[in-house]
Amino acid sequence: MPQIVMAPSKGGDVDTSVKKQAFAFLEKLSTDDSLAGLHIEPIAGCIDERVRTGRVNDFWRAVLFKLQGHGKDAHYIYIGVWPHDEAIAIARKSRLSVNPVNGIAELITATDGAVPAAAPARPIQAPKAEAPPSLLGSRGFDLQSLVEDLGIDPDLARAALAATSEDEMLVLAETAVQWQGLALIDLASGTPLWTVKATLGLDTPVEPHPEPATPEQEDDALIAALQHPAARLQFALIEDNEELRRALEDGDFAAWRVFLHPEQRKYASQSYNGPFRLSGGAGTGKTVVLVHRARHLARQNPAARILLTTYTRTLAEAMDHALQRLDPTLPRASKLGDSGVYVTGIDAAARAVLVGAKDLAMDLESVLGVRSPVISGRTAQNAWAQAAATVPELPDELSSAAFLSAEYAMVVLPGRITTRDEYLTARRPGRGVALDRKKRIAVWAAIEAYRSGASIEGSIDFAEVPAVAAAHLDRTAGQSGTPRVDHVLVDEGQDLTPAHWQFLRALVAPGPNDLFIAEDAHQRIYGQSVVLGRYGIQIVGRSQRLRLNYRTTAENLRYAVGALSGAAFVDLEGEPEVADYRSARSGPAPRIIPCPSLTAELDKAAEEVSRWLAAGVEPEAIGLLVRDSHQATQLARGLDDRGVAVRVVEQGAPRPGRPLVMTMHRAKGMEFSRVLIAGANADLLPAEYLLKGLTDADRMDVLARERSLLYVAMTRARDELLITTSGSPSNLLPTTAVS
Ligand SMILES: Nc1ncnc2c1ncn2[C@@H]1O[C@H](COP(=O)(O)OP(=O)(O)OP(=O)(O)O)[C@@H](O)[C@H]1O
């Protein structure tokens, strides 16, 4: 049966009813290309003889390339649907070729605006001496290196050498063949040539093939070239009708499912001898890699027990949804430890272990000390304050709930410390403030008060659950009846606590592909910075980094990264994190609009949201983000009073139909076409109460988290970012945006 290959081009995407007919057309084509009614026809006067058009209906034509080769069945490369005459015009000017330098299949259509040129057509000339300062020239590149070493189209390479800034390069890249555009963006930002080649899978030499002598041999060469990792940025071999339907119906939104970057593809499918860490900035596709990897592992072994997890329940639900969209046929587990993929929040997974355990008394005692074995509820939020109040000798800066709960989560729980003597000699890695013996005695007294209160209540807190679950799994290792898994995939790893890591380490035995961890130290908005090696998770050289942002425009990304400056960030291996991200998309500069009062700010917000809606932006593609839930209610009411109906989002998947108002924390992992950050005022960002009575180290940490929160919020914007303030603007806002 003919093989369908998707290679959607700009402008070839159509509305739903035509899509349905395009699907019917391709479905038929994939069964038998000789069927009547398909009208697969060659075009006179085309630059590539393989091009065809096919009849979708009276008005619409599909543009395709037919590769017959020596195989029984042809490959059809579908580039889109256009009205009849336009389809013919596009077909005439489109060309499919194999890059002579690196063997990548390349499609250039008239719609891309690129100059169709299959191979170096003109003699290569050195740039003239009087040429203006060239960005790539200043990095040591010349026409020869770009064309002959990398394989960039000569005309594009000339234009790239004339570019004097990263922004100019971005404009060029947007019209180039995908892999060439990405290579130029990387080179322009200072990435060495060998790294660019490695990330695109161009680091293995191309096998010298005899020049194809016949059209069939040429077709065969093209079919082979479609499989190159960099070609798969543009071409997707469709496996079945279901995949075809989804790829067509979702258009651009399906891109993450089929057109993986060569690096993403590698991390989704490569086997690792032990824990692997994938870092990457916001929007670099970490979640996409995790979801693909879950599918890969499940397909490789349908009996495998796979846990896909993350910090919050909402994000876990979003990953579950993405997995369903990627592959509805995937084996799913209905509970932790069953065969198939199980998607859940990390706390729910830990809770499931406790709920399923026959006897927890020993585990509770080993982690929390002697206490009632009953667990009947969650420890009250003010329990730390109450415990601190019972210890008058506790110095002020050590009596905040922030300090005590962090000390508990970072030192006491992971160390399974149950006595004062243990605490007095405990190592306190990652804690900024040194404690002498007297202070330790006072802190321990507060911890004991906290624990005895919980014992009386029979309660347990969020931090304790994974710690006890880890102890239970450790104790029952080798026994049946306790859930274990074969693979753990973690998103948002930067937010997990030491006890979470101990729990995960206990859940999966050390071995190949045991843990795959995605993280972004710049997005740590909960808890403290953690170093995995302390909790039995040894990465040792198995870590990689994604730097290409798929979501955010270069303008918004640059601005968002600005919010991170002034704080230090450390990754899960304890190394400093750099913000060397780039984007392949450009758009308007972010705007910051200071308003004289809250009323004026609400007026402005209503005006801008109305403008977006009037311009046809889908309501739910507008995200209105604020620092806290009080502001969310205030903003929603203010907009409502001004005739703009919005929806405040708390738990669960947001319902579509209205612009969505939510806190920045809630927006984590989400994305919107337009983002308005409201109330970015000096007294709210950072919130004043958060900084009260903290040690210097804790204060620095809170400030870094507030910066991260702002970075998270800003990087939710795909296209447009607007920030409004009333009163003094937050000092955390970068100063470079347009007012
Ligand atoms: N290969 C790809 N092709 C097209 N779009 C992609 C690709 N990879 C990722 N994307 C898109 O980029 C956006 C960000 O992806 P994803 O959420 O996986 O990134 P992330 O690194 O997890 O981001 P964050 O850390 O901000 O949550 C999504 O819209 C996703 O569909």
The ligand as a Gaussian input file, in Angstrom:
#p B3LYP/6-31G(d) Opt

LIG

0 1
 N        9.362000      19.256000      17.910000
 C        8.407000      20.135000      18.112000
 N        7.703000      20.624000      17.078000
 C        6.745000      21.537000      17.259000
 N        6.382000      22.020000      18.461000
 C        7.042000      21.566000      19.524000
 C        8.092000      20.623000      19.422000
 N        8.566000      20.386000      20.651000
 C        7.852000      21.150000      21.498000
 N        6.938000      21.849000      20.818000
 C        5.949000      22.768000      21.358000
 O        6.612000      23.667000      22.222000
 C        5.795000      23.958000      23.329000
 C        6.566000      23.669000      24.598000
 O        6.761000      22.274000      24.727000
 P        6.841000      21.602000      26.152000
 O        5.673000      21.988000      26.967000
 O        7.144000      20.167000      25.977000
 O        8.129000      22.340000      26.694000
 P        8.714000      22.315000      28.152000
 O       10.188000      22.370000      27.999000
 O        8.174000      21.177000      28.935000
 O        8.167000      23.702000      28.679000
 P        7.955000      24.261000      30.170000
 O        9.212000      23.921000      30.925000
 O        7.799000      25.715000      29.967000
 O        6.738000      23.614000      30.714000
 C        4.530000      23.141000      23.174000
 O        3.552000      23.924000      22.543000
 C        4.950000      22.036000      22.244000
 O        3.880000      21.547000      21.498000

